[in-house]
Amino acid sequence: MARLSQRNTSRRDRVEEVSFALGSLRSHLDVVELRLRQITGRVPGIASLAQPALDSVASMRLALSRARRALTLLAQDVDKALPSLD
């Protein structure tokens, strides 16, 4: 039983690590989007060149959102498997 508990705790730790990584990616993506928008505002005529990059940012943001939802479901499953401390 202790072995199962250790394995589930290890899974929970990995879920938290992935959650942190997703949050970091989201923060970096926010910075990239901000910089792209700043450049398009300052440099005339570059908006059409930057648009594909902004579209990619939107796609990545959607993918991160899906990954976060999937990770939340996985975390719930792991939490159910962990023994209660009550």
HELIX and SHEET records of a PDB file:
HELIX    1   1 ALA A    2  ARG A   42  1                                  41    
HELIX    2   2 ALA A   47  ALA A   81  1                                  35    
END                                                                             
